[in-house]
């Protein structure tokens, strides 16, 4: 079993960097990133509301024509 693990280790080329150190997965966004995410979310919600309003208006107009 020891021989297999040595073969696997030598099969993967080393970059010379510290390979066991990784960035944290769930890091909170920086303050300016948080604001831009909030801005984009508000814009998307406003756009969705506008589309829904237009769809309701079209539905009302279609019901009135029949």
C-alpha positions in Angstrom: 0.0 0.0 0.0 2.9 2.4 0.7 4.2 1.8 -2.7 0.9 2.9 -4.3 0.8 6.1 -2.5 4.4 6.9 -3.4 3.5 6.3 -7.1 0.5 8.6 -6.9 2.6 11.3 -5.2 5.3 11.2 -7.9 2.6 11.1 -10.7 1.3 14.5 -9.7 3.8 17.3 -10.6 4.6 19.7 -7.9 4.3 23.4 -8.5 6.7 24.3 -5.7 4.0 26.3 -4.0 2.4 25.4 -0.7 -0.3 23.2 -2.1 -2.2 22.4 1.1 -3.1 26.0 1.8 -6.4 26.9 0.2 -8.6 30.0 0.2 -11.6 29.9 2.6 -14.7 28.9 0.7 -17.3 31.1 2.4 -15.5 34.4 2.8 -17.8 37.4 3.3 -17.6 40.0 0.4 -15.7 43.2 0.9 -17.8 46.3 1.8 -17.8 47.7 -1.7 -18.6 44.4 -3.2 -21.5 44.0 -0.7 -22.9 47.4 -1.8 -22.7 46.6 -5.5 -24.4 43.2 -4.9 -27.2 45.0 -3.0 -27.5 47.6 -5.8 -27.7 44.9 -8.5 -30.3 43.0 -6.4 -32.4 46.2 -6.0 -32.2 46.9 -9.7 -33.2 43.3 -10.6 -36.1 43.4 -8.2 -37.3 46.7 -9.7 -37.0 45.3 -13.2 -38.9 42.2 -12.2 -41.6 44.3 -10.7 -41.8 46.5 -13.8 -42.2 43.3 -16.0 -44.9 41.9 -13.7 -46.7 45.3 -13.8 -46.6 45.3 -17.6 -47.8 41.7 -17.8 -50.7 42.5 -15.5 -51.6 45.5 -17.6 -51.5 43.5 -20.8 -53.7 40.8 -19.2 -56.2 43.4 -18.1 -56.3 45.0 -21.6 -56.8 41.6 -23.2 -59.7 40.8 -20.8 -61.3 44.1 -21.6 -61.2 43.6 -25.3 -63.0 40.2 -25.2 
